[in-house]
């Protein structure tokens, strides 16, 4: 099994190097590729990719102009070679170290799709309706 980690990037000069290093340092239970799509960054982010050029797990793709996060994700998904895809933002909003735990149900054959969320805890900044909506989407996905 190969996992494609999709990383959309836009003006993430201060975090992209750390984010990429953190993803690549995780001990994954399978082969990975990190597909980075820079969506027209203008803050110097593009100058940072050269240090990853020699890593065969990394591929960098550049949009000439900003097209939005959705376009960056579509580009990354189109070039990804993995059996499974996961998103990992360049701002380290989510910890790459948690990705292997999301893979466990797939690797054991218990699931074909896994969704992760941080909003189901009792102490979060989201409204009750937001949490309820997330639970409804999860239930619907599980029924399917």
N, C-alpha and C positions, 0 to 999 in steps of 0.2 A: 504494500500500500504506500502511496505517496501523497503527502499533504502539501497543498499549495497555500501559503500564507500571503494574503493580498494586503498590501500596505499602500493606501492612497495617501499622497503627500501634497500639501500646499503650504508654502511658507512656514516650514517647521525647522528653521535653521538651528534653533536651540535644543531640539529634542530628537531629530531624525537619526543622528549617529548613535545616540544611546539606545533608541528604540530598535534599530537594526542589530546592534551588538547584542542587546538583550534577547531578541528573538533567536539569533544564531547561537547563543550560548545555552539555550534550553536543551535538556536531554530528552529529545522526542523518541517515542517508541517506534518510529518509522522514518523513512526517507522524507526530507522536506525540500521545498524550494520557497524562497522569499521573492515575491513578485512586487516590485516597487513601481508605482506609477506616479511620477511627479506631474501635477496638474497645472503647469505653468508658473511655478514658483519664481518670484522676483527678488527674494531677500537674501540670496546667496546659498540657499539650500542645495542647488544643483552642483555647486563646487565641492560638496562633501561626498559625493558618490564614488569618486575615484578610488578611495581606500577600500572599496568593496568589489572592485572590478575583477580581482583575481579569485574571488570565492565562487566556485561553480554552482553553489546553491542560490546565488543572487542574480536576478535579472532586473535591469533598470530600464524603464520606458518613460519617454518624455512627451508630454503634450506641449505643443508650441504656445498655446494660450490656455488660460483657465476655462474649463468647461464644466466644472462642478464635480463634487464627490461621486455622484452617480456615474458620470462618464469615466472617471478614473477607475472605479470598481469594474465597470463593463470592460474596459481595456484590459485590466488585470485578469479578469475571468476568461477573456477570450484567448489570452496567451498562456494561461496556466496549464500545466501538464499533469497536475495531480488528480488522484481519484476523488479527493475531497478538498473542499475550499473552506477557509476561515479568514475572517477579516481581523486585522490588527492595526489600529490607527497609529500614526507616527508620533502622537502626542503622549503616548503611554497611559492613556485613559484606563486601559485594561492591562493587567499583568500577563505578559507572554508565558510566564511560568505556570499559569493556570490552564493553558491549552492542552497539555497531555491528559489532564483529568477529563476534559470534554471528549477526548478520543476514546476513552475506555469503553463506553457502550458500543461504539462502532467496532473496535478491535475484538471485542468479545462476541460480536454478532447479535447483540441485543437491540441495536438501533441502526438505521441507515442515515438518520438526520438527528443532530443534537443542537438545541438552542440554548444559549447561555444568557442569563440576565442577572443584574445586581439589584433589581428593584423588589424582590420578594421578601426581603428582610423587614422586620418590624420597625427598624430605625433607619428611615431614609427621608430624603427631602421631597419625595414625590407624593402627590395627593392620593387619597384612598381610591378614587376613580381610576387613576393611572395604574395603580397596582392591580386593581380589579380587571382592568382592560388587558393587562399583560397576562394575568391568569386565564382569562377567557381565550386569548389567542393560543396560549400553551395548551389548554384543554382541547381546543378545536384541532390543533396540529396533532395531538396525541390520538384523537378519535380517527383522523385520517389515516 
